[in-house]
């Protein structure tokens, strides 16, 4: 099997990222492929599922009428995960359907927490970090949410959704959600010193722990962190963390070495990586064949992480 041909034999959302990250294709060619995401394949399908008022499934974090019963997992069909998935697919923010969606969400979508406007955020750091990423990538104003997150950074450098309930220790999941949002904001804003300082403090929180270990004992925080998945939603794993550091573009830190080797060791003989666990809950789109099958998404992300790490040491 030719690995590159296999990766390119895919939806435009994946193909344009393969062209950008794994080949010498001119930037204009990758951009032209990216422009297809809003009108073909997964991106077009997801945009077509939008409600007339701009929301997905009638709600912000949860579908309209959701009772809070998570027996079948958290539903991933509402506005937040739908916009988040569009960002993962790399949809062009200048596409007419995307601009319209952002405008309608700003007008009509309100958080279940207390009716706050979507792009004003709510109270949980993991939700607000993801909202910042969405706003920054798709062109909505989220500076107020950024300021809130900067003020909520904990003493150990990270964030925790339970901080409002008194937690003073950060969580890997919340911290990475915020870091991805802050980086996206920095890119969109053309640099913001105080945001970069906070981001680096949060990255130190992860690096001090080798990206998956407890600082106190060195034990693995959660075995689930060791197995990459896609889409990740709010869930942390080492490949997602490494892909964040790759996207930041700085020289690889030696403290990430063990996490990198975990990713490298999962590679199959044919050069691919297996699909990881599926986070339970209703979805609009199935992007993988299922756990154990060869995953184009995880293979793409692993290859670009290893390229960054091996080339930058």
C-alpha positions as CSV (number, residue, x, y, z in Angstrom):
1,X,0.0,0.0,0.0
2,X,1.2,3.5,-0.9
3,X,0.6,5.4,2.3
4,X,0.3,8.8,0.8
5,X,-2.1,7.6,-1.9
6,X,-4.2,5.9,0.8
7,X,-4.3,9.2,2.8
8,X,-5.2,11.2,-0.2
9,X,-8.0,8.8,-1.2
10,X,-10.3,10.6,1.3
11,X,-12.7,13.4,1.9
12,X,-11.5,16.9,1.0
13,X,-11.4,17.8,4.7
14,X,-8.6,15.3,5.2
15,X,-7.0,15.5,1.8
16,X,-6.2,19.2,2.0
17,X,-4.5,18.7,5.4
18,X,-2.4,15.8,4.0
19,X,-1.4,18.1,1.1
20,X,-0.5,20.9,3.4
21,X,1.3,18.9,6.1
22,X,2.9,15.8,4.4
23,X,3.7,16.9,0.8
24,X,5.5,19.7,-1.0
25,X,2.3,20.7,-2.7
26,X,2.1,24.5,-3.3
27,X,0.0,26.3,-0.7
28,X,-2.4,27.4,-3.4
29,X,-3.2,23.8,-4.3
30,X,-3.9,22.9,-0.7
31,X,-6.0,26.0,-0.3
32,X,-8.1,25.1,-3.4
33,X,-8.7,21.7,-1.9
34,X,-9.7,23.3,1.4
35,X,-12.2,25.5,-0.4
36,X,-14.1,22.3,-1.3
37,X,-14.8,21.4,2.4
38,X,-17.9,23.6,2.7
39,X,-19.5,22.3,-0.5
40,X,-18.5,18.6,-0.7
41,X,-18.3,15.7,1.6
42,X,-18.3,15.8,5.4
43,X,-18.2,19.6,5.7
44,X,-21.1,20.1,3.3
45,X,-23.1,17.4,5.0
46,X,-22.6,19.0,8.4
47,X,-23.5,22.5,7.2
48,X,-26.7,21.1,5.6
49,X,-27.8,19.7,9.0
50,X,-27.9,23.2,10.5
51,X,-31.3,24.5,11.8
52,X,-32.8,27.5,10.1
53,X,-31.8,29.7,13.1
54,X,-28.2,28.7,12.7
55,X,-28.0,26.2,15.5
56,X,-27.5,22.5,15.3
57,X,-30.0,20.2,17.1
58,X,-31.6,23.3,18.7
59,X,-29.0,23.9,21.4
60,X,-25.6,25.2,22.4
61,X,-23.8,22.4,24.4
62,X,-26.7,19.9,24.3
63,X,-29.6,19.3,21.9
64,X,-32.9,20.9,22.6
65,X,-34.9,18.9,25.1
66,X,-31.9,17.0,26.4
67,X,-32.7,15.6,29.8
68,X,-29.2,15.2,31.1
69,X,-29.3,11.4,30.8
70,X,-25.8,10.3,29.8
71,X,-26.5,6.6,29.8
72,X,-25.8,6.4,26.1
73,X,-23.0,9.0,26.2
74,X,-22.9,12.7,25.6
75,X,-24.6,13.7,22.4
76,X,-22.2,15.4,19.9
77,X,-24.9,16.9,17.7
78,X,-25.5,20.4,19.1
79,X,-24.0,23.7,18.1
80,X,-20.7,23.5,20.0
81,X,-19.5,20.1,18.8
82,X,-20.8,20.8,15.3
83,X,-18.8,24.0,14.9
84,X,-15.8,22.3,16.6
85,X,-15.9,19.5,14.1
86,X,-16.1,22.1,11.2
87,X,-12.9,23.6,12.7
88,X,-11.3,20.1,12.8
89,X,-12.2,19.6,9.2
90,X,-10.6,22.9,8.4
91,X,-13.6,24.5,6.7
92,X,-12.8,27.9,5.1
93,X,-14.2,30.6,7.3
94,X,-14.8,32.8,4.2
95,X,-17.2,30.2,2.7
96,X,-20.7,31.8,2.5
97,X,-22.4,29.0,4.4
98,X,-19.8,29.4,7.2
99,X,-20.2,33.1,7.5
100,X,-23.9,32.8,7.6
101,X,-23.7,30.1,10.3
102,X,-21.5,32.2,12.5
103,X,-23.8,35.2,12.2
104,X,-26.9,33.2,13.0
105,X,-25.2,31.5,15.9
106,X,-24.2,34.9,17.3
107,X,-27.8,36.0,17.0
108,X,-29.8,33.0,18.2
109,X,-27.7,30.5,20.1
110,X,-27.6,30.7,23.9
111,X,-25.8,28.6,26.5
112,X,-27.9,26.3,28.6
113,X,-26.0,27.4,31.7
114,X,-27.7,30.9,32.0
115,X,-28.7,32.0,28.6
116,X,-25.4,33.7,27.7
117,X,-24.8,34.4,24.0
118,X,-22.7,31.7,22.4
119,X,-19.6,33.8,21.6
120,X,-19.7,35.3,25.1
121,X,-18.9,31.9,26.6
122,X,-20.2,30.4,29.8
123,X,-18.5,29.3,33.0
124,X,-16.6,26.0,32.3
125,X,-13.1,26.4,31.1
126,X,-13.2,23.4,28.7
127,X,-16.3,24.8,27.0
128,X,-14.9,28.3,26.9
129,X,-11.6,27.2,25.4
130,X,-13.4,25.4,22.6
131,X,-15.6,28.4,22.1
132,X,-12.5,30.6,21.7
133,X,-11.0,28.2,19.2
134,X,-14.3,28.2,17.2
135,X,-14.6,32.0,17.3
136,X,-10.9,32.6,16.4
137,X,-10.9,30.2,13.5
138,X,-14.3,31.1,12.1
139,X,-14.1,34.9,12.6
140,X,-16.3,35.7,15.6
141,X,-15.3,38.1,18.4
142,X,-14.2,36.1,21.5
143,X,-11.9,38.5,23.3
144,X,-14.1,38.6,26.3
145,X,-13.9,34.9,26.7
146,X,-10.1,35.0,26.4
147,X,-9.9,37.6,29.1
148,X,-12.1,35.4,31.4
149,X,-9.8,32.4,30.8
150,X,-6.7,34.4,31.5
151,X,-8.2,35.4,34.8
152,X,-9.1,31.8,35.7
153,X,-5.7,30.3,35.1
154,X,-4.8,28.3,38.3
155,X,-1.6,28.5,40.3
156,X,-0.2,25.3,38.8
157,X,-0.5,26.8,35.3
158,X,-3.6,25.0,33.9
159,X,-7.3,25.2,34.0
160,X,-10.1,23.0,35.4
161,X,-13.9,23.1,34.7
162,X,-14.4,22.4,38.4
163,X,-12.7,25.6,39.5
164,X,-16.1,27.3,39.9
165,X,-16.8,24.5,42.4
166,X,-13.6,25.2,44.4
167,X,-11.0,23.0,42.6
168,X,-7.5,24.4,42.7
169,X,-5.8,21.7,40.7
170,X,-5.8,21.8,36.9
171,X,-7.0,19.0,34.6
172,X,-5.4,17.7,31.5
173,X,-8.7,17.8,29.5
174,X,-9.6,21.4,30.4
175,X,-6.1,22.7,30.0
176,X,-5.7,21.4,26.5
177,X,-9.1,22.7,25.4
178,X,-8.0,26.1,26.6
179,X,-4.5,25.9,25.1
180,X,-6.0,25.1,21.7
181,X,-8.3,28.1,22.0
182,X,-5.6,30.5,23.0
183,X,-3.3,29.4,20.2
184,X,-6.1,29.9,17.7
185,X,-6.7,33.4,19.1
186,X,-3.1,34.3,18.9
187,X,-3.0,33.3,15.2
188,X,-6.2,35.2,14.4
189,X,-5.1,38.3,16.4
190,X,-1.6,38.4,15.0
191,X,0.0,37.9,18.4
192,X,-1.0,38.9,21.9
193,X,1.7,38.9,24.5
194,X,-0.4,38.3,27.6
195,X,-2.2,35.4,25.8
196,X,1.1,33.8,24.7
197,X,2.4,34.1,28.3
198,X,-0.7,32.3,29.7
199,X,-0.4,29.7,26.9
200,X,3.2,28.9,27.7
201,X,2.3,28.5,31.4
202,X,-0.4,26.1,30.5
203,X,2.0,24.2,28.3
204,X,4.5,23.9,31.1
205,X,1.7,22.3,33.2
206,X,1.5,19.5,30.6
207,X,5.3,19.2,30.0
208,X,6.2,19.0,33.6
209,X,4.0,15.9,33.7
210,X,5.4,14.4,30.6
211,X,2.0,14.9,28.9
212,X,0.3,12.1,30.8
213,X,1.9,11.5,34.2
214,X,1.1,12.7,37.7
215,X,3.6,15.2,39.0
216,X,3.5,13.8,42.5
217,X,4.0,10.1,41.8
218,X,4.8,9.7,38.1
219,X,1.9,7.4,37.6
220,X,-0.2,7.5,34.5
221,X,-3.1,9.9,35.1
222,X,-5.6,8.0,32.9
223,X,-4.9,5.0,30.7
224,X,-7.3,6.5,28.2
225,X,-4.8,9.3,27.6
226,X,-2.5,6.9,25.9
227,X,-4.8,5.9,23.1
228,X,-5.5,8.5,20.5
229,X,-9.0,9.1,19.2
230,X,-10.7,11.2,16.5
231,X,-12.8,13.3,16.9
232,X,-11.6,14.0,20.4
233,X,-14.3,16.5,21.5
234,X,-13.2,17.6,25.0
235,X,-11.2,14.4,25.7
236,X,-7.5,14.6,26.2
237,X,-4.9,12.2,24.7
238,X,-1.2,12.4,24.1
239,X,-1.4,12.7,20.3
240,X,-3.9,15.6,20.6
241,X,-1.4,17.3,23.0
242,X,1.5,16.7,20.7
243,X,-0.4,18.0,17.8
244,X,-1.0,21.2,19.7
245,X,2.7,21.6,20.4
246,X,3.4,20.9,16.7
247,X,0.9,23.5,15.6
248,X,2.6,26.1,17.9
249,X,5.7,25.5,15.9
250,X,8.4,25.8,18.6
251,X,11.3,23.4,19.0
252,X,10.3,20.1,20.5
253,X,10.7,19.8,24.3
254,X,12.7,16.8,25.6
255,X,9.9,16.2,28.2
256,X,7.6,15.2,25.4
257,X,9.9,12.3,24.3
258,X,8.1,9.5,26.2
259,X,4.7,10.6,24.7
260,X,6.2,10.7,21.2
261,X,7.6,7.2,21.6
262,X,4.1,6.0,22.7
263,X,2.7,7.4,19.4
264,X,5.6,6.0,17.4
265,X,5.2,2.5,18.9
266,X,1.6,2.3,17.9
267,X,2.4,2.4,14.2
268,X,1.5,-0.8,12.3
269,X,3.7,-2.7,9.9
270,X,1.8,-1.1,6.9
271,X,2.7,2.4,8.2
272,X,-0.8,3.2,9.5
273,X,-2.1,3.8,13.0
274,X,-5.3,2.1,14.3
275,X,-8.5,4.0,15.1
276,X,-8.9,4.6,18.8
277,X,-12.0,4.5,21.0
278,X,-15.2,6.2,19.9
279,X,-16.4,8.6,22.6
280,X,-20.0,7.5,23.2
281,X,-22.9,9.6,22.1
282,X,-25.0,10.5,19.1
283,X,-23.1,12.0,16.1
284,X,-23.9,13.6,12.8
285,X,-21.0,11.9,11.0
286,X,-18.9,8.7,11.4
287,X,-15.4,9.7,10.4
288,X,-13.7,6.4,11.1
289,X,-14.5,2.8,10.3
290,X,-14.3,1.8,14.0
291,X,-11.8,0.9,16.7
292,X,-9.0,-1.3,15.3
293,X,-9.4,-0.3,11.7
294,X,-6.7,1.8,10.1
295,X,-7.4,5.5,10.8
296,X,-6.6,8.1,8.2
297,X,-7.1,10.9,10.7
298,X,-4.8,9.4,13.4
299,X,-2.2,8.4,10.8
300,X,-2.2,12.0,9.4
301,X,-1.8,13.5,12.9
302,X,0.8,11.0,14.0
303,X,2.9,11.5,10.8
304,X,2.9,15.3,11.1
305,X,3.8,15.1,14.8
306,X,6.7,12.7,14.1
307,X,7.9,14.9,11.3
308,X,7.9,18.0,13.5
309,X,9.5,16.1,16.4
310,X,12.2,14.2,14.5
311,X,13.0,17.2,12.3
312,X,13.2,19.7,15.2
313,X,15.3,17.9,17.8
